[in-house]
């Protein structure tokens, strides 16, 4: 997000009238936008800056993120406190085979209760 868009977002958030609650995504005006800007537009936020001009260059570079980090929105931050399913099963006292059985979620939640 560019500085001008950030300033506009903050000003529009402060000056918004009769909005109540709105979840507003602070993003630029990119064609590949992941989020919907309709609520942002409700407070008058209309981003002007775009990062699309650098997308091809960035996408040509090797992706340094793990398979999990690439799968979810948030990049490297999604793996903070992430535990692989097999490791979750060990913590809960179950084998990885048991976690694949129908009803395994119920068994895991029961085994972790005090």
C-alpha positions, -999 to +999 in steps of 0.1 A: +000+000+000+014+034-010+017+063+014-010+084-004-035+055-002-027+050+035-032+086+043-065+087+024-077+055+043-069+070+077-085+104+069-117+087+054-119+065+085-117+094+109-141+116+089-167+089+080-203+099+090-231+075+099-213+044+089-216+024+122-193-006+117-174-014+085-145-038+079-123-018+055-094-034+037-064-011+033-053-022-001-043-005-034-063-004-066-048-036-081-066-056-107-057-088-087-071-075-055-079-103-031-104-083-010-136-065-019-134-027-016-172-021-013-171-013+024-140+009+019-158+028-007-187+033+017-165+055+038-152+073+007-119+053+004-110+049-033-073+039-036-054+055-065-021+037-063-014+003-080+013-023-076+003-042-108+032-027-127+056-047-106+036-080-105+052-097-135+087-090-121+079-102-087+061-134-099+092-143-120+113-146-089+115-179-069+089-180-042+107-182-008+076-193+011+069-229+022+040-248+006+018-239+037+027-202+035+019-201-002-015-218+003-030-192+027-034-154+027-008-140+051+024-155+038+051-164+064+029-152+092+004-181+088+029-206+100+035-189+133+022-215+159+013-239+130+014-275+139+013-302+112-016-327+115+006-356+124+023-336+152-012-325+164-021-362+167+010-369+187+002-341+211-033-354+216-020-389+222-034-403+189-016-419+160-016-402+126-038-431+114-064-423+140-066-387+128-077-399+093-107-419+106-142-405+105-149-388+138-112-381+145-119-345+153-142-356+181-116-380+194-089-353+194-111-328+213-121-355+239-085-365+245-073-329+251-098-321+278-086-321+313 
